[in-house]
Structures are given as structure tokens and as C-alpha cells.
Amino acid sequence: MYIVSRQSNIFEILIENVSTPILLLNKQLTIKFANKEAASLLNLDGTSLQNCTFIDFLHKGSFHLASRICDEGWQGFSTNHSRINLKTRDGKIRKTIISCVPIKLNGSIEFLQLNIADTTEMENIDQLRRKYFKRLEQEIENKEQQGKEMLRASILAIAALAESIDSYTYAHLERIRYYSRLIAFSLKETDKYKEIITDEYIDLLFELSPLHDIGKVGISDLILQKKGKLSEEDMSEMREHANIGGNALKMAGQYSKRPQAFAIAEMIARFHHQRWDGTGYPDVEINGEQRPLKGEEIPLCARIVTLADVYDALTSERSYKKPYPYDIAKKMILQDSTKHFDPEAVQAFFRKEKEILEVRKMFPDKPNEKNITEFDKNEFKLAERDSMYTTVLLNEKKED
């Protein structure tokens, strides 16, 4: 318990284990008590509370509002939902919403109780979401016929480079387009996304999704076409394709007359290997911290293309593996939902099962290719390379 004064000890005991961060201030705004949650938020311990005032933890620009809240508290008024930025003992800035309640003991106000809600992470996510949607909206609003023609020509030219990587790339790119559009259409049917996903958004996603792996042109063919398990060094180089592609598309946007035309393509290329649980790549700087994106921090366009890309990779033949049947690929993806994939996107995708199978028929890797519906359990094994796509290992065992 973080106590400087034993006065009002019973009250302090009551709020010590409350999950909300709580501070008690005296008339000099000295912190007389901080419960465990408040101490953790401000990076305090019992010793560092000595002679600390609430003012010591105010970030610049917050002093006037905090003073007014405290003045009103000493006059007997409660204040709710005031946005104040606090500075922790180790210098980090936390965005908070503070409520102030005067506490009476023996008929007079003895303390102010500050209830603190830490909204830093939520606001960071909202800021990222607003940033990405703003870029998308700007592109949609400014997209004219001339810009659309330029965008299509650029995509075809750039995607043609990626086509030379292997013999399956062209069909793969076409399937990615259609799978991405299926997911977007299905999400649009939900209440959450019906206003967010517009027809223009789906059109852009369809056009730009083929650029997701453009960064592979900067990766050695020895790695791209290697059979069997990749070494740690190989995997490290392979992961660079996300930033290579993102940087190339960002530069293309900077040198074009319509830089926003490349904004979505950049997000798809850079972030299509991010994972819902925050264990993907590449790292991004967020509040001075380098880490992968997670959850809805990941742009929606990248979350959609990630799912489309993984499903197509699993159901396609590669130099290092045979294709997995639809039911097996579906099982693997469902098991990795909330880990690798946006669970809402996964559910949306598999609501379109008939259309998924039709896309495969439209764009086969080989002439007369048929959709695989069965597999031989004696031969079935999750390829080592698929650890790039999903972490699920199916415990299929032969039953003799």
C-alpha cells in the first residue's frame, strides 16, 4: 500500500485494490495516497511519493485545466471526464480522462479523490485508424478518370516485375484480387463496416492488392525458389520484402503528381505480414517504441490482403509443398483466427465459400486444374515454409 499519511486510513484501505487508478490530494495538491493502479500508471513507489504534488505529473498544457478542476473540487463540486495529459516519473506521456470528487471527513472537505482512466493505447489506435482512413478518403475523393488510368497502368507495369519470380505469380495475383474483393464485399454487409467500406474502397483494393509482394523483386532468387526449410538468415532476408515494397511504393508516390494514389498500395505491401496478435513484421515506431502492429492498428486493407494471400498460398502448389485442400486450409485459418488474422475478416471470407471455389476455377495455376477436395493422410505434412503464413500445426494422424 502506498501511504504517506495514516489519516483516513480506513478510506485508503477501501480503495487500495480498486482497479481504477486513484489519487488522494490535500489542499496543497500533495499526493497523500495512490492506490496500486495509480502507482503503476505513474511509475511510483512508496519512497518516490514523499513530497510529490499532482502538479509534478502534469504534462505541459494541462496545468490550467487541472488547476480549475482542483479549485472546483475544493468548492465542493465534482468534475467528470476531463482530458489531461500526465507525465510519469520516467518521463512517458499518458493520455487520461480524470474525474475529481471532494471527500469530506468530519463535515469538511479534507481530500480530493482523482479517478484516472488511462486512454493512451485507445487513442493511439484511434489516431492510426483516422490517419489511414483519411489517406484512403483523400484518394477516393480525388480519384478521377485520368488518375485511375494512371494507377492501373502503374500497377500493371509494377506487377509485371513480380510475375517473373515464378511461374505461378500471374494466377496468384488475379486470385488475390478476387479473394480480397470477396472479403471486402462480405465485410460491407456487416453493421460495423457498411459505412466504412465503400464501392470506391473495394475498387481500389481490387486494383492495388496485386502489389502486396512487389518487394520480392529485391530478394535473392536463391531464397525465393529454395526447396525445403529456410535458414534463419534466409528468413531474415525474406522478411525485408515488406519494407522493400512499401518503400518503393512510397517513393513512387512522392515522385508522382498524385502521391495519394500509392498510399493504399504502400500500406498493403508494408503491412500484409502483420499479425492480429502483434507478432508479425515489420516493426513500426509507436510512441517511441519499435514493435509490430496488432489488432485494428493494422490497416484494414492489409488485414484483408493478408487473409487472401495466406489462403491462396495454402491452396496452391509451390516448389516446397503440395496444395492443401479447401477444407484443410479453412481449418488452419479458422484455428489461427485472432492470432494471425482479423477474426471478422475470416468469418466474412468463409461466408463466401461458393465464390471462393469459383475464383480458383477462373484462375488455375495449371490448365485443367481441379479444386482439391481430398488428400492422402499418409502424405500430408505441413510444409516447413508454411510457418511463414500460419503457426497452426494440424495433429492429423494415420488411424490404422
N, C-alpha and C positions, 0 to 999 in steps of 0.2 A: 504494500500500500504506500502511495506517495503522499505523505502528510508532512507539512511544515508545522502547523499548529494543531493542538488537540481540541481546540474549540469546535463545537458542532460535530464531535466525533461520531455520534450515532448517525447523523445525516450522511457523513462521509462513508460510513460502512455500508449504508443502503445503496449508494451509487457507485461503489468501488468496482463491482463486477457487471455494471450495465454495459451493454455492447456499444452504446453511443459514446464517443469521446466527450467528456465533461470537465470543465474547469470551474473552480470557485475563486472569485476575486474579492478582495476587500476594497475599501474606499480609495486606497492609493493604487488600485488596479494591480496590486501584488497578487501573484498566484499562490493562494493558500492551500490548494488541493488540486490534484489532477488524477483522475482515475486511470486504470491501466491503458485503456484505449487512447486517451488523450496523451498520456506519456509516450506511448508508442508513436502516435502521429507526429508529435513534436520532437521526437528523439531525446526524451528527457529521462533522467533517473532521479532518485531522491536527493542526491547531492546537488545536482545542477538546478534544482528548484529553489535553492536558497537565494532570496532577494531578487528572483525573477519577476518581472512585470509582464502583463499581457502585451504592452507596447513593444517589448523586446522581440516579439514574434510577429509583428505586423510588417508585411511587405510594403514597399513604397507605394503610395497612392491609396492605401487603405486606412491611414490614420484618422482622417476626418470622419469617415463613416463609423469607424469603431468607437471614436470618442462620443459621437452623437448617440449611438446605441447604449453605451455605458451611462451617459448622462440621463437618458430617459429611464434606464433601469433604476438609478438611484432616486428618481422621482416617482417610482412605483409602477412604471409602465413596462409591459412585456413587449418584446420585439421579435418578429418571426421572419425567417427566410432572407437574411441579409447576406449578400455575396461579398466575402472578404478573403483576400489572399494572405496566407500565413507563410512565414519563413521559419523552417525548422532549425534546430540547434546546429545541424550540419550544413545549413545554407540552402536546402532544397525548398522550392516554392510549391505549396499545396493550395489548390483552389477549394474553398469551403463555403458552405452555407451555415450561418450561425444564427441561433435563436438565443435571446437573452431573457432570463427570468429572475426578478428580485426575490431573495429569500429572507423571510422575516424570522427572527428569533427574539423571544420575549417582547413581541409587539413592535419591533423596529427592524428596518432593513439592515441586515448585517453582511450579506454577501450578494454577489451577482452570480447566477449559475449560467454558464455559457454552454449550450449544447451544440456540438460541431458535427456537421456532415461533410465528409471528405468526398468531393466530386471530381477530383483531378483526373482519374482514369476515364470516367464517363465523359467529361468534357473534351479530353484528348481524342477519344473515339469519335465524338460528335464533330469535332473540328476536322478530323481526317475525312469523315464522311461528307461533310459540307464542301470541303476542298475538292474532293473527287467529283461530286455531283455538280459543283459549279463549273468545273472544267468540261464535264460532259454537256451540261446545259448550254454553255457558250458555243460548243461545237455544233450542237443541234440547232441553236438559234441562228448561227451564221452560215450554216451549210446551204449553199446554193448549187445550182446545177454545174457551174464551172468547177467549183470546189469538189463536188462529187466525182466528176470525171477525172480530175487530177488525182484524187485519192485512190480511185480504182486503178488508174494507170500505175501509180507508185506501188500499190500492193502487188499487182501482177509482176512488176519488174523485180521487186524485192523477194517475193515468194519464189520466183523462178530460180533464184540463187540457192535457196534451201532445197529445191527439188533435186538438185544434183547430189545431195547427201546419200540417198539410197533410192532403190527402185520403187519404193512404196510411198514416197513422200506425196506425190500428186493426189492419189486417192485419199491418203490420210488427211491432207489439207481440206479436201472437199467434205469429208465426213465430219471433221472438226467444225466446219462452218454450220452444217445442218444440225449436228448434235447441240451446238451452242444455241442455235435459234430455237430448237425444241425446248431446251431448258428455260430460256427466257420467256417464251410464249406460255409455258406451263406456270412459271412463277407469276406472270402477269395476271393469271386467273385467280390469284390469292388476294385477300384484302390488303395484306402488307405491301405488295408490290404493284397493285393495279394502277396507282397514280405515279409510281416511280419509273416503271418500265414502260416507255412509250414505243410507238411503232418506229420512230426515228432511232431510238436506242437499239432496238432489235436489228434494224437495218445496218447500223454501224458495227454492231457486234458480229453480224454475219460477214461483213466485208473485211473486218480487221483481224478476226480470230486466226486466219492463216499465218499471221506474223508472229505467233507465240514462240516459235522455236527458231526465229531468224538468227539468233545469237550463235547457233550451232555452226554457222559458217566460220566462226573464229575458233572452233575446237578441232583438234587433230583428227583426221580420218581414221588413224590407227585406233583411236579410242571409240569413235562413233561406230565403227564396224567390227570392233573386237568381239570375239565369241567367248562366252563364259563370264566369270566374275571379274568386275573391275577392281583394281587395287585402290587403296586409299588415295594415292596420288592421282590416279585416273579420275576417281570420283570428285576430288577437289577441283580438277580442271574442268570436268563436265559441268559442275555447278556454276562455273563462271559464265555459262552461256546466257543465264538470265540477265545479268548486268550488261554483258556484251550487247545483247539485243536491245535492252532498254536504253542504253547509252546511245546506240546507233540511231534509234528512232527519235530520241530526244534531240540529237544533233540535227537530224533531218528536219525536224520541226523548227529548230532555230534558224535554219538556213532557208526555209520555205517562206512564202508570202502568207501562208495560212498555218502558223505553228500549231494551233489547236487541233488541226486535222490529224496530227500524230500523237496527241495526248493519250487517247484511249489505247492506241496500239502500244505505246510505251508502257502503260500500266499492265496490259496483258502480258507482254514479253517479260517484264521485270518481276512480276509477282505471281506468275502462274505455277510456281513451285512453293508458294507459301502454303502452310497447313493450318487448318482451323484451330488446332490446339497450340499453335505458336512454335512448332518445332521445324518449320520449313526453312527456306532460304530465298533470297539473301537477307542479311541484316539491314535494318533501317534505323536511322537515328530518330529517337522519340524522347523528347525532354532530356537530351544529352546522353541517353542510353542507347547503345547499339544492340538491337535484338530483332528477331523476325517479327513480322506482323502476325496477329492472331484474330480469330473471330471476324467480326464485322469491321475491324480495321482494314482487312484485305478488301480492295475494291471489288464490287460485285462482278464486274466484267471478268476479272482474273479468277474469281471463285467459280464462275460458270465455265470458263475455258479449261480450268484445272480439271474439273469433273469430266468434261468432254474428252480431253486429252488422255486422261488415265483410262477411261472406259475403252477408247479406241486402241490404245496401246495394249491393253489386256486381251482384247478380242482379235488382235492382228498377229500375223506371223512375223517373227523377227529372226535375225541371224542367230540369236541366242535362245530362242524358245519357240514352241508351237503356240497357236492361238488358243485362248481359253473360251469355252462355250459361254453363251449368253448367261445361263443360269449361274455358272460359277463366277463369272465376272460380276454379276449383280450381287451375289452373296458376299464377295470380297469387298465390294464398295459399301454395301449396307453395314458390314461389320466395322468398316473404317469411318463410317459417318460419325461426326462430332470429333474425330481425331484428325483425319486428313481433310475431310470435305465438309462444306456447309450442309448441315442436315436438311434444311429446307430445299436446297438445290437438288440433293439426292432424291428426296421424295418427289419433287417436281419432275425430275428426269424419268423415273421409272413409272410415272403415271402415263407416259407416252410409249409404252412397250411396243405396240404395233408399229408406230412410226420409227422407232429405233431400228427395228429389224428391216424396215423398208429402206432406210438410208444405206445400210450395209449392202443391200441388193443393188442399189443405184450406183454405188462406187466401190466395187470389189477390188481387192489387191491384184487378183489374177482373173483372167477370163473364165466364165462359167463357175466362179467360186460360189459355194453354197454356205448359208448360215450354219454354224456348227451348233448342234443341239445335244450331242453326247460326247463322252470322252472315255478313254480307257484308263481305269484307275491304276492299272499296272504301270502305265507310262506317265501318268500325270504327276508333275512335280512343279512347285512354284519356282520359277527361274530366279537365280540369284539377282539378275539385273532388275527384277520387278520390285526389289526393295527401294528402288528409286521412286516408285509410284505408290506403293502401299505397304504398310507394315504387317498386314494380316497374313498369317500362315494358316492355311486350312489343314486341319488334322484329319485328312482323308486317309483311311486305312483299308487295305485289302481284307475282305472278310471271306476267308476260305473255310 
